[in-house]
Amino acid sequence: MGWLADLCRVLWLKTGGIAVMANDPFLMASDALSDSGARISELARPFLRFLPISGASISTFGSFLGAETISATDARAGRVDELQFDLGEGPCWDALVNREPVLEPDLASTSSVSWPAFLNAIREEEIGAIFAFPLLFGPLEIGAVDLYSIAPVSLTPEQQGQTLALSALVSRIILRHAISTDSIPDDTTTFSRRLIHQATGMVLAQLGTTAEDAHLIIQARAFAENRPMRQIAQDVIERRIRFTALTDSGRSHE
């Protein structure tokens, strides 16, 4: 799992960050994520290592995976997720729909009217600040990371970039875990492997991603539709399925 920490460093550097000290809190967090052995229940804890927050939770929801809190550092963090699921509104929903972070550094003075029921309920939980970061993998929308602080607090641009980088790693771990624990129809032959290889190259070109990630996107589509990868690959090759990069509005299209 050491590749996770290495990838996190690369992702963070791409956001413009510079983290060179061995005891840098962000690098320690990425190492903790790597050392977790991809235990799903522990994925939220590394965020506490480098952010000025009181708790964190990670949830899956949307059309790809079922609605579930898969990791929470404490009961209040789990309650934040529970309220959003029960009410059908909140920062995690906005973060995933808009594919960008939602930042509320001072809930007591927020003027947001996007989620009035959630705001009313969350004030009873004595939470001063809340942040949500989307969990994305190419065109796939997986869920969100929710962060809270008992007292009002802001995240610096550097901390926001670091959180996005760590969230990208969490997305990969969740996706691989979902695929590995569910049965995907498999009728792989030498011919179908050639199809998948060809389709992987096409997805790579469409999204400008790596071969490994392009293969994982095809695998995830097969998982979501309960179809063999060979069939998804055939649809990609024959252009019945096309993955495209994000548009200026932040949405992706197929």
N, C-alpha and C positions, 0 to 999 in steps of 0.2 A: 504493500500500500504506500510505499515511499513516493511513488509517482504522483500521488495526490498533492503532497506538500510541494513537490517541484512544479506541478501545474499551477498551483495556487500562486507561487512566486511569479510565474510567467504572466498569469492573468493580472496580477496586481501591478506588475511593471508596465503592462500594456495600458493600464488606466492612468499611468503617469506617476505612480507611487515609487518611492525609493525606500527600501527597507534593507539595510545592510548590516545591522547589528545583530549579533547572535541571540541577544536577549530581547529582541523586538517583540512586543506583545502580539502583533499580528502574525508573525512567523511562528511564534509559539502556539498560536491558535490553529494555524494550518497544520503544524506538526501534530497537535492533539487530535485533529480530525483524521489525520493519516493513521495515528496510533490507535484510534478507536476500533480499528478493524471493521469499519463500516457498520458498527452496531447502530441500528436505526434509532433506538431509544436514547442514544448519546449524542445525536447530531446537533442538538441545540446548544449544548454546554460550551463549545469552543467560542461562541460569540461573546460570552461573558469575559473572556480573557483579555480582550482588547477594546471593548466598548464601555462607556460610562452608563451602563444600564443595570437594572435590578433583576431582570429575567428575560427569557427567550422561549419561543415555541416554534415548531415547524409543523405545518399542516399540508395535506394534499387535498385538492378539490378541483372542481371543474369537470370538463367532459372526458378527460383522459383517465384520471384516477378518482376513486371514491373519496368523499369528504371524511377526513380523519385527522386527528392530531396524533402525529407519530412520535413527537419528542417534545418534552416541556421540562424546563429546569425547576419549576415549582408549581404549586397549585394555582397561584394567581395567573401565571403564564398560561396554564391550561384553561383557566376561566376566560381569559381574553379570547381564545379560539372558540370556546363553547358559545359565548355570547354572539360572536359573528356568525357562526353556523346557525344558531337558533333564530337569529333575527334576519339573516340573509343580507346583511349589510355590514360595512366596516372597512377599515383600511386594507385588510388583506384582499378583499374582493376588488377594491379599486386598483391595488398594486398589480394584480394579475390581469385584470381587464385592460389596463392602460400600459402594462408591461414596463412600469417604472416605479421607483420607490415612492411611498407616501410618508411624509415627515410631519409629525405634529409634536413640536418640542414643548408646548405648553397647552395642555388640554383645557385648562380653566379659562384661557383667554382665546381659544380658537373660535374663528368665525365660520368654520365649515358647516354647511347644512346638508352635506351628502349623506350623512348617517345619523339623523337625530335620535332614533331609538337606541342605537349603540352608544352614542355619547351620553345619553341619560343613564343608561345602565352601567357604563364603565365608571362613571363618577362615584358610584357606590363602592367601587373596588380600590379607591384611594390611589389612583394612578395619575401621575403628573405629566408624563410624556409617553407617546406611543409611535412606533415606526413599523412600516411593513415593506418588505422587499420581495419582489416576485421570484419564483423558482421557475426558470425557463431552460429549455434545451432546444436550441434552434427554433423551429416553429411550434414546438410542444410547450404547452402551459401546464405545469405540474402542481403548483401550489404557492405557498408564501412562507416567509420567515417573519414572525411578529416579535418585536422587541418592545419592552416597556421599562420605564423608570418611575419609581415612587415620587421622585421630585422632578420638576421641569428640568430638561437638559436638551442641549442641541448636539447634533453630530456634525463634525467638521467635514468639508469635502473629502479630505483624506480618508476619514473613517467611513464615509458613504461608499467610496471606491473600494475600500477593503471589504466591506460587507457584501457588496455586489460580487467581488471575486470569490469570497468564501461561499456565497449562495450558489454560484455556478458549480462549485464542486459538490455541494449538497445535492443539487439537481441530478448530477451524474450518478451519485451513490443511490439515490432514491429510485431512479429509472432502472439501473442495473439490478437493484434488489427486487423491484416489482416484476421484472422480466424473469429473473432467476427463480422466483418462488411461485410462478404461475406456469401452467402448461400451455406452450405455444404449439399449435399444430406444426409438425416437422416432417417433411417428405424430401429431405435434402438428398440429392444425387450429385454426381460429378457435373451433369448438365446444369442443375439448378444452382450449384456453387458458381458456375461461370456467369449465370444470369445475375446472381446477387453481386458478384464482383463488378460486372458491367454497370448495374444500377447504382452501386456505391460510388463509382466514378462520376456518374451523372449527377447524383445528389451532392457530391463534393463540389462539382462545378457550379451547381445551382445556388448553393448556400455559401460557397467560399470557406468551407470548413475543412477539417482533417478527414482522412479516410476512416479513422476509427470512429469519429463522431457521426459521419455519414452512414456507416454501417449500423450504428446504434439507433439512428433515427428510423431506418428501414425496419429494424428489429422492433422498435417501439410501435411503429404503425401496425405491424403484424400482430403484436400483443394486443393493441387497442381494438383491432377488428377481428381478433381470434381467427386469423388466416395464416397459412404458411408464408414464410419470408419469400419463397419462390414466386408466389402469386403477386405479392407487393412489388417485387423486383420486376416482374413481367409488366405490371401496370406502369411502373416508372419508365421502363425502356420503351414501351409503346405510347408513352406520354398521356396516359389516362390519369396518372398522378404526377404532379409537379410541385416541388417545394421551392418557394422563392424567399429571398431575403426580406427583411422588414422594410416596409414602406416608410415614408417620412412621418406618417401618422403613428408609427410605432406598432402597426399591425402586420401580420404575415398572411399570405394568401397561398392557397393550393389550387 
